[in-house]
């Protein structure tokens, strides 16, 4: 295990693809070879949804967001996350 991989010079992408499909990486890489990585700019994917709420609640949400100087949808997401993740 953990034999060093010698990469040949590839003539084209097809040759490189063929090389990587035939090699068994478990003979070259073990658990000790992995390191933790941080991806600080990676944003979780999101989905658009439609939620019906009373007008007075939307107005109050927008007022509160304005006080905090953030978009009201961001504030709504924070409130939902807090409610869901707190339990």
C-alpha positions as CSV (number, residue, x, y, z in Angstrom):
1,X,0.0,0.0,0.0
2,X,1.0,3.6,-0.5
3,X,3.1,3.0,-3.6
4,X,4.0,6.2,-5.3
5,X,2.1,7.0,-8.5
6,X,4.2,7.7,-11.5
7,X,2.2,9.8,-13.9
8,X,3.0,9.3,-17.6
9,X,2.8,12.1,-20.2
10,X,-0.6,11.9,-21.6
11,X,-1.1,12.4,-25.4
12,X,-4.7,13.7,-24.9
13,X,-7.6,13.7,-22.5
14,X,-8.8,10.3,-23.6
15,X,-5.4,8.7,-22.7
16,X,-5.5,10.4,-19.3
17,X,-9.1,9.3,-18.7
18,X,-8.2,5.8,-19.7
19,X,-5.3,5.9,-17.2
20,X,-7.4,7.0,-14.3
21,X,-10.2,4.5,-14.9
22,X,-7.8,1.6,-14.8
23,X,-5.7,2.5,-11.8
24,X,-6.7,1.3,-8.3
25,X,-6.1,4.3,-6.0
26,X,-6.5,2.2,-2.9
27,X,-3.0,0.8,-3.6
28,X,-1.6,4.3,-3.6
29,X,-3.6,6.3,-1.0
30,X,-4.4,5.4,2.5
31,X,-6.4,7.1,5.4
32,X,-3.2,8.8,6.6
33,X,-2.8,10.6,3.3
34,X,-6.0,12.6,3.8
35,X,-6.1,16.0,5.4
36,X,-9.0,18.2,6.5
37,X,-9.8,21.1,4.2
38,X,-11.7,24.3,4.7
39,X,-14.0,25.7,2.0
40,X,-14.9,29.1,3.5
41,X,-16.5,30.5,0.3
42,X,-18.7,27.4,-0.4
43,X,-22.3,28.4,0.0
44,X,-25.0,25.8,0.6
45,X,-27.4,25.3,-2.2
46,X,-30.9,26.8,-1.7
47,X,-34.4,26.4,-3.1
48,X,-37.0,29.0,-3.8
49,X,-40.2,28.4,-1.8
50,X,-43.5,30.2,-1.4
51,X,-44.8,30.9,2.1
52,X,-48.0,32.6,2.9
53,X,-47.9,34.8,6.0
54,X,-50.2,37.5,7.2
55,X,-49.5,41.0,5.9
56,X,-48.9,42.4,9.4
57,X,-46.3,39.8,10.1
58,X,-44.5,40.6,6.8
59,X,-44.6,44.3,7.6
60,X,-43.2,43.7,11.1
61,X,-40.5,41.4,9.7
62,X,-39.4,44.1,7.2
63,X,-39.4,46.7,10.0
64,X,-37.1,44.5,12.1
65,X,-34.8,43.8,9.2
66,X,-34.6,47.5,8.4
67,X,-33.6,48.1,12.1
68,X,-30.9,45.5,11.7
69,X,-29.9,46.8,8.3
70,X,-30.2,43.4,6.6
71,X,-32.6,42.1,3.9
72,X,-35.9,40.8,5.3
73,X,-35.5,37.4,3.6
74,X,-32.1,37.0,5.3
75,X,-33.8,37.8,8.7
76,X,-36.6,35.3,7.9
77,X,-34.0,32.6,7.1
78,X,-32.2,33.3,10.4
79,X,-35.5,33.0,12.3
80,X,-36.4,29.8,10.6
81,X,-32.9,28.3,11.2
82,X,-32.9,29.4,14.9
83,X,-36.3,27.7,15.3
84,X,-35.4,24.5,13.5
85,X,-31.9,24.1,14.8
86,X,-32.7,25.0,18.5
87,X,-34.7,21.8,18.9
